[in-house]
Amino acid sequence: MQGHGREVILGVGGGIAAYKSCDLLRRLQDCGFLVTVVPTPSSLNFVGAATWEALSGRAVTSEVFESVEEVRHVSLAKKANFIIIAPATADLIARITAGRADDLLTNVILAADVPVLIIPAMHPQMWNDPATTSNVRLLRERGFSILEPEVGALTSGDIGKGRFPDTAKILEAFAEITDVSSDFLGKKVLVTAGGTREQIDPIRFIGNQSSGKQGYAVALQALRRGAEVVLVSANATLPDIEGVRTIHVESAAQMHEAVRDEFSGCDLLVMAAAVADARPATVNSAKIKKGDFSSIDLAENVDILKSLNEVKTHQIVVAFAAETSHDDASAVAKMHSKGADILYLNDVSGGDIFNSETTYGEIFLKSGERVRVAKTTKDTLAQELLDHALHQLGLSNV
C-alpha cells in the first residue's frame, strides 16, 4: 500500500518552549495528521520521551544508535511527508545549516526530501546574532520555511523577539507548505473490504475471490483526506493501514455485527466487501469425509445493507455490485432496495477485476445520474466515489 500522505515528523529542540509543542502535536492530530516525535537528546530535559509517546502513540528515540535494527533515520525519512521543527534553538539551526548529523533528528533532516518548517525560539540576542541571522538566511535559500519568532516576555524575564509563536500561527504556516486535502476532516468513514467465508467444516468454507484491494483503497484515500476511518476487513491478506482502525472478521454474520456497531456513528459507509448471500445451514464439527460430501443445505445470510437501511439517519451509503453482465435496471433496483445513495457496478465476467490493481464499470447516483468509469486504478475510483459522497454530504459543490 502507498503512504497516506499525512505523516509528520515533529522535531523538538532543547529549549524551554519544548512543552508548547505538546499542544502543537495534539492540534496536528486534530487536523488528521499522524505524528512521530523526534526530540533532540537535550530537549528531553524539558519534556520526556514518555510524554511524547503517550501523546503520539508512537515510539520515541533521539539517538541514531537506538533501535538500530530499524535504521530509524532512513525509515523515518522515507515515511515522512513533512517535517516541523518546534522549537528550533540557535544551536539546532546552526547544526542543520552546517549539515551536521550528530543525533537522530539531524540525521532524519539530511535523509529526508520533504518540506521542512522551522519554528525558532530563543533569547532575542541569540536570534539577532549575526551567526543565527546568517544561518536562517542560508536555510531559507535552501528551501526551508522558517516562521519568525514573536515579540514577548521570555523565560529570562527579558522582552523581545524570540518567543515561540502561538499554535494557530504555526498551523497557518504549516498549511502553506502542505498540499493535502482535508475535506473529510471531522467525518467518520466506515469501509468494508474483502470476501466473507462461511464454514462448512473445520477445513472447508464457502467463499469468493475478493482480495479486498478496492475497500483498502477507499480506506486509504479517506484517511488521506482527513477522515477518521474504520475498516471492517474479511479475510484480506493486505497489511493494516496505519491510522485506520481495522476490525478483522471472517463470516457475514461477524461483518454484520461489526458494521452494525459502528454504523450509527459514521457519516459514510462504503460497502466494498463481497458478502456471501448464504451459509451452510449446519456446520460440521469434524471434517466431512469425501464419500459423505454429497450436498450442502444453505441458509440465507442477513442482507447487511437492507438491515442498516432500517436504522439509517444521516449516513451516505455506497454499495458495490459485481455482475457477470452489465444490467443497468438491476443495478438501479439494487441501489434503491438496499437504501444506497451511490452504487458502483462492475462487470467481472472477464475475470480481470478480482485481485487486480485496476477496475472499470459505472457509478449510479440516487439522483438518476450515471458516470462511466473507464479502466483505471482502484485508488482513482476510490477518490471518485469519495468525491460523489462528499457532494451528497453537502460538503462540496463539485
C-alpha positions as CSV (number, residue, x, y, z in Angstrom):
1,M,0.0,0.0,0.0
2,Q,1.1,3.5,-0.6
3,G,1.8,6.0,2.2
4,H,-1.2,8.1,3.3
5,G,0.4,11.5,2.7
6,R,-0.2,12.8,6.3
7,E,2.9,11.7,8.1
8,V,4.6,14.4,10.0
9,I,8.0,14.3,11.9
10,L,7.8,16.7,14.8
11,G,11.4,17.6,15.7
12,V,11.8,19.1,19.2
13,G,14.8,21.2,20.1
14,G,16.3,21.7,23.5
15,G,14.6,24.9,24.6
16,I,12.1,25.7,27.4
17,A,9.4,26.1,24.7
18,A,9.5,22.4,24.1
19,Y,6.5,22.0,26.3
20,K,4.4,24.1,23.9
21,S,5.0,21.6,21.2
22,C,2.7,19.2,23.2
23,D,-0.2,21.4,22.1
24,L,1.1,21.6,18.6
25,L,1.2,17.8,18.4
26,R,-2.4,17.5,19.6
27,R,-3.6,20.1,17.1
28,L,-1.8,18.4,14.3
29,Q,-3.6,15.2,15.2
30,D,-6.9,17.1,15.3
31,C,-6.1,18.1,11.7
32,G,-5.8,14.4,10.7
33,F,-2.0,14.2,10.7
34,L,-0.1,11.2,12.1
35,V,2.9,12.5,14.1
36,T,6.2,10.9,15.1
37,V,8.1,13.0,17.6
38,V,11.9,13.1,17.2
39,P,13.4,15.1,20.1
40,T,17.0,16.1,20.4
41,P,18.7,14.5,23.4
42,S,18.9,17.8,25.2
43,S,15.2,18.5,24.7
44,L,14.4,15.5,26.9
45,N,15.5,17.6,29.9
46,F,12.3,19.7,29.3
47,V,9.8,17.1,28.0
48,G,10.5,13.4,28.5
49,A,10.1,10.6,25.9
50,A,7.2,9.1,27.9
51,T,5.2,12.2,27.4
52,W,5.8,12.3,23.7
53,E,5.0,8.5,23.4
54,A,1.8,8.9,25.3
55,L,0.6,11.9,23.2
56,S,1.7,10.5,19.8
57,G,1.0,6.8,20.4
58,R,4.4,6.1,18.8
59,A,7.9,5.1,19.9
60,V,10.3,7.9,20.6
61,T,14.0,7.8,20.1
62,S,16.6,10.6,20.0
63,E,19.8,8.9,19.1
64,V,20.9,7.2,15.9
65,F,22.1,4.1,17.9
66,E,18.7,3.5,19.5
67,S,16.6,0.8,17.7
68,V,19.4,0.4,15.2
69,E,17.7,-2.6,13.6
70,E,15.1,-0.2,12.2
71,V,17.7,2.2,10.7
72,R,15.4,4.8,12.0
73,H,17.0,7.9,10.4
74,V,16.3,6.3,7.0
75,S,13.0,4.7,7.7
76,L,11.5,7.8,9.3
77,A,12.8,10.0,6.4
78,K,11.2,7.6,3.8
79,K,7.9,7.6,5.7
80,A,7.7,11.3,6.3
81,N,5.7,13.7,4.2
82,F,6.5,16.8,6.2
83,I,8.9,17.9,9.0
84,I,8.2,20.6,11.6
85,I,11.0,21.6,14.0
86,A,9.5,23.3,17.0
87,P,11.2,24.8,18.9
88,A,14.4,25.2,17.0
89,T,17.2,26.6,19.1
90,A,20.1,28.6,17.8
91,D,22.3,25.5,18.2
92,L,19.9,23.2,16.3
93,I,19.6,25.8,13.5
94,A,23.4,26.0,13.3
95,R,23.8,22.3,13.1
96,I,21.2,21.9,10.4
97,T,22.9,24.7,8.4
98,A,26.2,23.0,8.7
99,G,24.8,19.7,7.6
100,R,25.7,18.0,10.9
101,A,24.3,14.6,11.7
102,D,25.1,14.1,15.4
103,D,21.7,13.0,16.6
104,L,18.6,11.3,15.2
105,L,16.8,14.5,14.2
106,T,19.7,16.0,12.2
107,N,20.2,12.6,10.5
108,V,16.5,12.5,9.6
109,I,16.6,16.0,8.2
110,L,19.6,15.1,5.9
111,A,18.0,11.9,4.8
112,A,14.5,13.4,4.0
113,D,13.4,15.2,0.9
114,V,10.2,16.8,2.1
115,P,9.0,20.3,3.0
116,V,10.5,21.5,6.3
117,L,9.1,24.2,8.6
118,I,11.3,25.6,11.3
119,I,9.9,27.4,14.4
120,P,12.8,29.3,16.1
121,A,12.6,30.1,19.8
122,M,15.4,31.7,21.7
123,H,16.6,34.8,23.5
124,P,16.4,38.0,21.4
125,Q,20.2,38.5,21.4
126,M,20.7,34.9,20.1
127,W,18.1,35.4,17.4
128,N,19.7,38.7,16.3
129,D,23.3,37.4,16.5
130,P,25.0,37.6,13.0
131,A,25.7,33.8,13.1
132,T,22.0,33.0,13.6
133,T,20.9,35.6,11.1
134,S,23.3,34.1,8.5
135,N,22.2,30.6,9.2
136,V,18.5,31.5,8.9
137,R,19.2,33.2,5.6
138,L,21.1,30.2,4.2
139,L,18.3,27.8,5.2
140,R,15.7,29.9,3.5
141,E,17.9,30.0,0.4
142,R,17.9,26.2,0.5
143,G,14.2,26.0,0.6
144,F,13.4,25.7,4.3
145,S,10.4,27.5,5.6
146,I,11.1,29.5,8.7
147,L,8.5,31.2,10.8
148,E,9.7,34.4,12.5
149,P,9.5,34.2,16.3
150,E,7.1,36.5,18.1
151,V,7.9,39.5,20.4
152,G,7.0,39.0,24.0
153,A,8.1,38.1,27.5
154,L,10.7,35.4,27.7
155,T,11.8,32.9,30.4
156,S,14.8,35.1,31.3
157,G,12.4,38.0,32.2
158,D,13.5,39.9,29.1
159,I,11.1,41.1,26.4
160,G,12.0,40.9,22.7
161,K,11.8,38.9,19.5
162,G,12.4,35.2,20.2
163,R,9.2,33.9,21.7
164,F,7.6,30.7,20.5
165,P,4.6,31.5,18.2
166,D,1.0,30.6,19.1
167,T,0.0,27.1,17.8
168,A,-2.6,28.7,15.4
169,K,0.1,30.7,13.7
170,I,2.3,27.6,13.3
171,L,-0.6,25.6,11.8
172,E,-1.3,28.5,9.4
173,A,2.3,28.5,8.3
174,F,2.3,24.7,8.0
175,A,-0.8,24.8,5.8
176,E,1.2,26.9,3.3
177,I,3.7,24.1,2.7
178,T,1.2,21.3,2.5
179,D,-1.0,20.3,-0.3
180,V,-3.1,17.6,1.4
181,S,-6.8,17.6,1.2
182,S,-8.7,17.8,4.4
183,D,-12.3,17.9,3.0
184,F,-13.2,14.8,5.1
185,L,-11.8,16.2,8.3
186,G,-14.3,15.6,11.2
187,K,-16.1,12.9,9.3
188,K,-16.1,9.2,10.1
189,V,-15.9,6.8,7.2
190,L,-16.8,3.1,7.6
191,V,-15.5,0.8,4.9
192,T,-15.9,-2.9,4.4
193,A,-13.4,-5.0,2.3
194,G,-12.5,-8.5,1.3
195,G,-14.7,-11.6,1.0
196,T,-16.6,-13.4,3.7
197,R,-16.1,-17.1,4.4
198,E,-18.9,-19.4,5.6
199,Q,-17.6,-22.5,7.3
200,I,-18.7,-25.9,6.1
201,D,-16.5,-27.9,8.5
202,P,-13.1,-27.1,10.2
203,I,-11.4,-27.5,6.8
204,R,-13.7,-26.1,4.1
205,F,-15.7,-22.9,3.6
206,I,-17.8,-21.1,1.0
207,G,-16.0,-18.0,-0.2
208,N,-15.3,-15.7,-3.1
209,Q,-12.4,-14.2,-4.9
210,S,-12.5,-10.7,-3.5
211,S,-9.0,-9.6,-2.5
212,G,-10.1,-6.5,-0.5
213,K,-8.0,-4.2,-2.6
214,Q,-10.8,-1.8,-3.5
215,G,-12.0,-1.4,0.1
216,Y,-8.5,-0.8,1.3
217,A,-8.0,1.8,-1.4
218,V,-11.1,3.6,-0.2
219,A,-9.9,3.5,3.4
220,L,-6.5,4.8,2.4
221,Q,-7.9,7.7,0.3
222,A,-10.4,8.6,3.0
223,L,-7.6,8.7,5.6
224,R,-5.5,10.9,3.2
225,R,-8.4,13.4,3.1
226,G,-8.6,13.7,6.8
227,A,-11.3,11.3,7.8
228,E,-11.5,9.1,10.8
229,V,-11.6,5.7,9.2
230,V,-12.8,2.3,10.4
231,L,-12.2,-0.7,8.1
232,V,-14.0,-4.0,8.6
233,S,-11.8,-6.5,6.7
234,A,-12.9,-10.0,5.8
235,N,-10.0,-12.4,5.1
236,A,-7.9,-9.9,3.2
237,T,-4.2,-10.6,3.3
238,L,-3.3,-6.9,2.8
239,P,-1.4,-5.2,5.6
240,D,-3.3,-3.0,8.0
241,I,-3.2,0.7,7.1
242,E,-1.5,2.8,9.9
243,G,-4.0,5.3,11.1
244,V,-7.0,3.2,10.2
245,R,-8.8,1.2,12.9
246,T,-9.2,-2.2,11.3
247,I,-11.6,-4.8,12.6
248,H,-10.9,-8.3,11.2
249,V,-13.8,-10.7,10.6
250,E,-14.4,-13.9,8.8
251,S,-18.1,-14.6,8.2
252,A,-21.0,-12.5,7.0
253,A,-22.6,-12.6,10.5
254,Q,-19.4,-11.2,12.0
255,M,-19.2,-8.5,9.4
256,H,-22.9,-7.6,10.1
257,E,-22.2,-7.3,13.8
258,A,-19.1,-5.1,13.3
259,V,-20.8,-2.8,10.8
260,R,-23.9,-2.5,12.9
261,D,-21.9,-1.5,15.9
262,E,-20.0,1.2,14.0
263,F,-22.8,2.5,11.7
264,S,-24.6,4.9,14.0
265,G,-21.5,7.0,14.5
266,C,-20.4,7.2,10.9
267,D,-21.1,9.7,8.2
268,L,-20.3,7.5,5.2
269,L,-20.4,3.7,4.7
270,V,-18.6,2.2,1.7
271,M,-19.7,-1.4,1.4
272,A,-16.9,-2.7,-0.8
273,A,-16.8,-6.2,0.7
274,A,-18.1,-9.2,-1.2
275,V,-20.5,-10.7,1.3
276,A,-21.8,-14.3,1.0
277,D,-25.5,-14.4,0.3
278,A,-25.8,-17.8,2.1
279,R,-24.1,-20.1,4.6
280,P,-24.3,-23.8,5.4
281,A,-27.4,-24.5,7.4
282,T,-25.3,-26.6,9.8
283,V,-21.5,-26.5,10.4
284,N,-19.9,-29.9,11.0
285,S,-17.6,-30.0,13.9
286,A,-15.4,-32.7,12.2
287,K,-14.2,-32.9,8.7
288,I,-16.8,-34.3,6.3
289,K,-15.3,-37.4,4.6
290,K,-15.1,-37.2,0.8
291,G,-17.6,-40.1,0.4
292,D,-20.2,-38.3,2.6
293,F,-19.8,-34.9,0.8
294,S,-22.8,-35.1,-1.5
295,S,-24.8,-31.8,-0.8
296,I,-24.9,-28.7,1.4
297,D,-28.1,-27.3,2.7
298,L,-27.9,-23.5,2.7
299,A,-29.4,-20.8,4.9
300,E,-29.8,-17.1,3.8
301,N,-27.5,-14.6,5.4
302,V,-28.7,-11.3,6.6
303,D,-28.6,-8.6,3.9
304,I,-26.3,-6.1,5.8
305,L,-27.3,-3.0,3.7
306,K,-31.0,-3.7,3.9
307,S,-30.8,-4.2,7.7
308,L,-28.9,-0.9,8.1
309,N,-31.4,1.0,5.9
310,E,-34.0,0.5,8.7
311,V,-31.8,2.5,11.2
312,K,-30.2,4.9,8.7
313,T,-30.4,8.5,9.7
314,H,-27.9,10.9,8.2
315,Q,-25.4,8.4,6.6
316,I,-24.5,8.3,3.0
317,V,-24.1,4.7,1.8
318,V,-22.1,3.5,-1.2
319,A,-22.9,0.0,-2.4
320,F,-21.0,-2.3,-4.8
321,A,-22.4,-4.7,-7.3
322,A,-20.2,-7.3,-9.1
323,E,-22.1,-8.8,-12.0
324,T,-21.2,-11.0,-15.0
325,S,-23.2,-8.7,-17.3
326,H,-23.9,-5.0,-17.4
327,D,-27.5,-4.9,-16.2
328,D,-28.5,-1.2,-15.6
329,A,-32.0,-1.9,-14.5
330,S,-30.8,-4.5,-11.9
331,A,-28.2,-2.1,-10.6
332,V,-30.8,0.7,-10.1
333,A,-33.2,-1.7,-8.4
334,K,-30.4,-2.9,-6.1
335,M,-29.4,0.6,-5.2
336,H,-33.0,1.5,-4.2
337,S,-33.8,-1.7,-2.5
338,K,-30.7,-1.5,-0.3
339,G,-31.1,2.2,0.6
340,A,-27.8,3.1,-1.1
341,D,-27.1,6.6,-2.3
342,I,-24.4,5.6,-4.7
343,L,-23.7,2.2,-6.4
344,Y,-20.7,1.1,-8.3
345,L,-21.4,-1.6,-10.9
346,N,-18.5,-3.6,-12.4
347,D,-18.6,-6.4,-14.8
348,V,-16.4,-9.3,-13.6
349,S,-17.2,-11.6,-16.5
350,G,-13.7,-11.0,-17.9
351,G,-12.1,-12.2,-14.7
352,D,-9.8,-9.1,-14.5
353,I,-11.4,-7.2,-11.6
354,F,-10.8,-9.5,-8.6
355,N,-7.3,-9.2,-7.2
356,S,-6.4,-6.7,-9.9
357,E,-5.0,-3.2,-9.4
358,T,-7.5,-1.8,-11.9
359,T,-11.2,-1.6,-12.3
360,Y,-13.9,-0.3,-14.7
361,G,-17.7,0.0,-14.6
362,E,-20.4,2.6,-13.9
363,I,-21.4,4.7,-11.0
364,F,-25.1,5.1,-10.3
365,L,-26.3,8.0,-8.2
366,K,-29.7,8.3,-6.5
367,S,-30.3,11.5,-8.5
368,G,-30.5,9.3,-11.6
369,E,-27.2,10.4,-12.9
370,R,-24.7,7.8,-14.2
371,V,-21.0,8.1,-14.6
372,R,-19.0,5.7,-16.8
373,V,-15.6,4.7,-15.3
374,A,-13.0,3.7,-17.9
375,K,-10.3,1.3,-16.9
376,T,-8.5,3.0,-14.0
377,T,-6.7,2.2,-10.7
378,K,-8.7,1.3,-7.7
379,D,-7.2,4.3,-5.9
380,T,-8.6,6.6,-8.6
381,L,-12.0,5.0,-8.3
382,A,-11.9,5.4,-4.5
383,Q,-11.2,9.1,-5.0
384,E,-14.1,9.5,-7.4
385,L,-16.5,7.7,-5.1
386,L,-15.4,9.8,-2.2
387,D,-16.0,13.0,-4.3
388,H,-19.6,11.9,-5.0
389,A,-20.2,11.0,-1.4
390,L,-18.8,14.4,-0.3
391,H,-21.2,16.1,-2.6
392,Q,-24.1,14.2,-1.1
393,L,-22.9,15.0,2.4
394,G,-23.4,18.6,1.4
395,L,-19.7,19.5,1.7
396,S,-18.8,20.0,-1.9
397,N,-20.1,21.9,-4.9
398,V,-18.3,19.6,-7.3
